[in-house]
Amino acid sequence: MDHETVEYDKYAHEPFAVTADLAVLTILDGVLHVLLVERGQEPYRGHWALPGGFVQPDEAAETAARRELAEETGLSDLSGLHLEQLRTYSEPDRDPRMRVVTVAFTALLPHPPEPHGGSDAAQARWVPYGKAGPLAFDHDRILADAHERVGAKLEYSGLATAFCPPEFTLGELQHVYEVVWGTALDRPNFRRKVLATPGFVEPVPGAARLTGGRGKPAALYRAGTATTLHPPLLRPTSEGPA
């Protein structure tokens, strides 16, 4: 039986735009911060938002995310950036201009430089996570989802090391967990669990760092090769410490 070739009508569906938005997190002065930009154009001119913008026809979403981050915040050296896709947000009324679907990314950046606004961003700055909002569009939801994703992944992956410099102490690693989870951890328990988890961290032979106390210098570690932590490092509950 012969099958007729049916020509596809690309005008049969309403067009829509695709954007890429980034929830970029870091730890500054012991506090979790998020990178925000002040919008210089409508809609939401003068409001704070996550950096991001439209995906060009010849771009992948991740390429657009990196480009927009550099254009709107001036952060062009992204060698230490950990970037991963969070999820897609596609509610029909999320953007007042037209139907816009955004691909959101979570990014972690240790020891970041000071940003500065560019392109259609009037300014850019690091803002404490607890003081970020209300934001333009649905960016409050995206930021909350990114924070929850990072907090959850700290339990079963080595993601916490992405907040740290290449060489770090176990105290610095513990501080990442405490800042993201918003709770204090028992130091001996944390150290025991980290060192008992295969591939989580690796010691740097002969390296140590003074940490400000009167004790001996703390040993330095680097990120291990494990992608999944066995057993997981679970968040503490009200029933007991971690």
C-alpha positions, 0 to 999 in steps of 0.5 A: 500500500502506497503512503502519501507524503504529507507535508508538515505545516510549520505554521499550524501551531502558534510560535513561542519563545524559549529562554534560559534562566540561572539560579547562581549560588555561592557562599560569601562571609558564611552566608548563602548568596544568589546572583541577581540582576535589576531589569533595565527593560520592561516587563518588570523594569526596576525589579530584581530577577535571575540572570537569563534571556532568550535562546537564539535559533542557533543556540543550545539552552546551556550555551544561551545560559552561559552567554546571558550570564556573561552579558548581564553580570560580567562573569565571563571567567566561568572555569570554576562554575558548576552548571546543571539543568534544573527543570523547565517552566512552561506555565502559559501566563508566566511572561506577560509578553508572549508564551515563553518557556524557560529552561532553568539552570542551577549554578554553583560558583566558589569565590566569585568576583564582583558582578556588574550589570550589562546588556539589558541588566541595569545592575547585578549583585550578590544578594543573601538568599534569605533577602532575595525577593520578590523577584520578577516573573516566576523567579521566586519559584525557580530560586526556591526549587534550585535551593531545594535541589541543591540541598537534596543533592548534598545528601547523595552526591559530592556536590558540596565540593563545588562550593569549595576551592580545589583544596579544602578542609573538612571544616570548610566542607561542613560549613557548606552543608550547614549554610545550605541546610540551615542547621548546625552539624556535629563535627565528629559525626560529620568528619566520620561520615565523610571519611567513611564514604568511599570516593567522597574526598581525597587527602592532599598529601602533606598539605595543611592549612591554619584555620585560625585556632590554636590547634595544629593545621587542618589537613587538606582534601580535594573532591573525590571521584564518586558521583554518588555517596554510599551511604548518603549523608542525610540531613539531620532531623529533630530526632537527633544530630547528623 
